Amino acid sequence: MLVDAPVSRYPYSDDGHIAVRADADWFDPLLALSFAAAATERIQLATGVLLLPEHHPLVVAKQAATLDVLSAGG
């Protein structure tokens, strides 16, 4: 969840507000990719951003290895 009432101005928009609602759902990228991998055989998947310091590195390693196996390396 995002901050409900940010104090600082968001620098990447003209009005200073982020374009995502504060109550929007944010999915775990590796779990979301696993879901997508189960639904396709032809699309290659990737995540543009993974904030590793926000996760335990061993859990992320296991999730990434599992995703690699389930998606056949795709």
C-alpha positions in Angstrom: 0.0 0.0 0.0 1.2 3.5 -0.8 1.3 6.4 1.7 -2.2 7.8 2.1 -1.1 11.5 2.4 2.4 12.0 1.1 4.2 15.1 2.4 6.6 15.5 -0.6 5.7 16.2 -4.2 5.8 13.3 -6.7 8.5 14.6 -9.2 7.3 12.6 -12.2 3.9 14.2 -12.9 2.8 17.8 -13.6 0.4 17.9 -10.7 2.8 16.3 -8.2 0.6 13.3 -7.5 1.4 9.7 -8.4 -1.1 8.2 -10.9 -1.8 5.1 -8.7 -4.5 5.3 -6.0 -3.2 4.8 -2.4 -5.5 1.7 -2.0 -4.4 0.0 -5.2 -3.3 -3.6 -5.1 0.4 -4.2 -5.7 1.2 -7.8 -6.6 4.4 -9.6 -5.8 6.2 -9.6 -9.2 7.5 -13.1 -9.1 4.1 -14.6 -8.0 2.3 -12.6 -10.7 4.8 -13.8 -13.3 4.2 -17.4 -12.1 0.5 -16.9 -12.7 1.1 -15.4 -16.2 3.6 -18.2 -17.0 0.9 -20.8 -16.2 -1.4 -19.2 -18.8 1.0 -18.9 -21.8 3.7 -20.8 -23.7 4.7 -18.2 -26.2 5.2 -15.0 -24.3 8.5 -14.4 -22.6 8.2 -12.8 -19.2 10.3 -10.4 -17.2 10.1 -7.9 -14.4 11.5 -4.4 -14.9 12.0 -3.8 -11.2 12.4 -6.1 -8.2 13.3 -4.3 -4.9 15.4 -7.0 -3.4 16.1 -5.1 -0.1 12.3 -5.4 0.6 12.4 -9.2 0.4 14.5 -11.9 2.0 17.1 -12.9 -0.6 16.7 -16.6 0.0 12.9 -16.5 -0.5 13.4 -14.4 -3.7 16.0 -16.9 -5.0 13.6 -19.8 -4.4 10.7 -18.0 -6.0 12.9 -17.1 -9.0 14.1 -20.7 -9.4 10.5 -22.0 -9.1 9.4 -19.5 -11.7 12.2 -20.6 -14.0 11.2 -24.2 -13.7 7.5 -23.6 -14.1 8.0 -21.4 -17.1 10.5 -23.7 -18.7 13.1 -20.9 -18.6 10.9 -18.6 -20.5 
